[in-house]
Amino acid sequence: MMNKEQYIKLVMKKLGCTKKEKEKIKVDLNNDIEMALKNGETFEDIMKRMGTPEELAQEFNDNLGVVYKKSHKKLIIGIIIGVVAVIIAIVLYIQSLIPDINPLGTSGLYQESEVHQWNVEAIGYLNQNDYDSLHQMLSPNLRDRLDDILKAKNDLGELGNFEKITSEQSVEAKQKGELLVASEVVALYEKRSVTYTISFNESGQMVGIYMK
C-alpha cells in the first residue's frame, strides 16, 4: 500500500513545471493531505479523491499550462531497431551479390574440357560472325542483349585474324543459389589480344560475357 511520502514523490516526478513551482506544490499537497487525515479521512480515501499520482500531476500541469513531456525511450528504441534491421537487410543483400568462388571441378558439375569447349565455341562464333549459332548458345535473358554483345565486339576495333588462345582460367561461382562457371580467356589476334570474361550455367548456356 502506498503511503503519503511515496504518493507525493511520484506526483513530483510527473510534474513538468519549474523547481520552484514543484516545491510550492509539494508543500501545499503535503498540507492538504495532513489536514484531510486530521479530519478523519483515510489515506486510501484521499487517494481516491485526488486521483493517482499521474492523474494529479497531469491536473497540476494542465493548470500551470505545462505540456508534460512523455518519454521518448520507446520511440528511440523503435528507431534503433528499425535502423539495425535496415543495416542487416543491406548486409545480407550485399552478401547475396558476392559470389562464393571455388576451383573448377569442386562441385563435380563442370568439367575442364567441357568448359574449355564452350569458351572456344563462343569466341569462335564471334570471330566468324556466326551470330545465329551464338544466339542459340545464349541464355534466354542474354538473348535480348545480343545487340549489346555485338556492339561491344565492334567497339574493340580492328583485331585482324584470330591466332590462338594464350591463357584460360576458370572457377565455379555460386551466386543467389545458382552455380555458374566463369572463365577469363585471353585470345591473341594479329593486331592485339582480347580478354574475354565468359560465364555459363549448368546447361551450358552463356549467361554473361565481357570483353576488353
N, C-alpha and C positions, 0 to 999 in steps of 0.2 A: 504493500500500500504506500502510495506516495505521501510524503509529509510536506509541510509548508515550505521548508527550505528548498527541497527538490523542485517543487512546483514553481517557485519564484525564479530559481536558477534556469529552468527550462524556458520560462517566459522571456527572461533577459537574453537568452541565447538566440531566440527567434526575432528579437527586435531589430529593426533596420535604422533606428534613429541614432543621434549623436550620443556620446558617452555621458554628457551632462544630462540629457533627457532620460537616459536609461537609469541614472542614479535617482532622479526625481520619481520616476515610475516605480522603481524598486522600493523606495521609502513609502510612497503612497499605498502601494499594493500590500506591503507588509502591515501597515497601519490598518488598512481596510480588513484584512484577514484577522488581525488580532482583535479588532472591535467586534467582528462577527462572532468570533469564538467566545468572547466575553458575554455576548448577548445570547449565548446558548446554542448557536449553530455548530454542528459538527463540521470537521474539515471536509468530509465527503459531500455534505450539503453545499458547502461553499464552492467546491469544485464544480458541482452540477450547475450551480447558479452562474458562476463565472465562465464556465466552459473549460475545455482542455487548454494546456499551456499554448498550443499552437493557435487555437481559436482566439484566446485572449490577446496574444501577441499580435495577431492579424488585426484585431479590433483597434489596438493602440496604434499600429502602423497606419491603418486607414484614417484614424482621427488626426494623425500627425502629417498626413499626406505623403507617407513613405510607401514606396512600392518595394515590397520585400523581395530581395534578390534570391531567386531559387538557385540551388546548387547546379552547377554545370558539369558536375562529375560524370553523370550518366551520359551526357552529350559528348563530353571529351572522350570517354571510354568508347562510345559508339563510333566516333570519328577515327580513333586509333585502330579499332578493329576493322573498320572499313578500309583504311589505308593499308593495313597489313594484308588484308585479303586481296587487294589490288596488286600489291607487290608480289605476293605468292603466285597470283594468276599470271603476272608478267614473266616471272622467273620460269614457271612451268612452260609457258608458251615459247620462251626463248630456248629452253632446253629441248623442246619438241622440234625446233628448227635446226638444232645442232646434230648432225648425223653421227651415229655410232660407227666408227671406222674399224674394220678388221682386214687382215690379209686375204687376198683372193683364195678361195677354196675353204675358208673357215666353216661356212655353213654346209658345204657339200652340194649346194645347188648350182654353183658355177664352176666350170672347168676352164683352165687357162687356154687350152686350144680352141674351145668354143668361143670364148670372149674375143680372142685374137681374130678369129674368122669374122665375127660381127664387125669389129673395128675395120678390118681390111675391106669388107664389102661396103660399109658406109662411106669410107674415104674414096673407094673406087667409084661408087655411083656419083659422087660429087665431081671427081676428076673427069669422068666420062659424060657428064651432064645427063646421066640417066635418072631423070627426076621421077619417072614413073616407078622405077624399082625402089628408089629412095623413099617415095611416098608410101609404098607398101610396107617399108621397114619401120616407119614411124608409128608411135602410139597414137590412138585417136585424138588425144589432146594436142599432140605435137603436129599432127597433120594440118591443123588450122593455121599453123605458123610456118608452113613450108616457104612461103614468100619471104619471111624474115630470115630463114636459113640461107636462101639463095642470095639475098641482099648482103648478108654477112660474108658469103663467099666472094661476091663481086667486089666488096669493099677491100678485100685483100690485095687487089690489083693483079697485074700480070705475073704469073708464077713460072710459066714455062712448063715443060713436060715433067710429069711425076717421075722420080727416080727410085726412091726407096723409103722405107720406114727405118729411122735411125734409132729410135728408142720407144719403149712401150711399158707403161707401169699401170697396174690395175689393182683396185681394192674393192672390198664389199662395204656398202654404206647402208645402214638401216636408219630410215627417217620416217617419222609418222606411221610406224608399223609396217612400212614397205621396205623390202630388202632389194637394193639395187647394186649393180656393179658399175663402177666409174673408172674410166681409163684416161690417162694422159698420153697421147700418141704424138710423136714428133715425126713429121713427114718432110722429106727433102725433095725440093723441086729444082729445076735448072737455075732459077734466079734467087731463090730464098727458101727457107724452111718455114713450115707452118705447124703450130702446136694445136692439136685438137683435144678438147676435153669432151668425152662422149660417155653417156650413161645409158644402160639398158635395164629393163625389168626382167623378171624371171622367164617371161615368154619370149625374150629375145627382141622385144620392141624397143626402139630407141625412144627414150623419154627426155633426153637433153643433149644439146651439142653446142659447143662454144669453140671458136677458132680465132687464133691471133698469130 
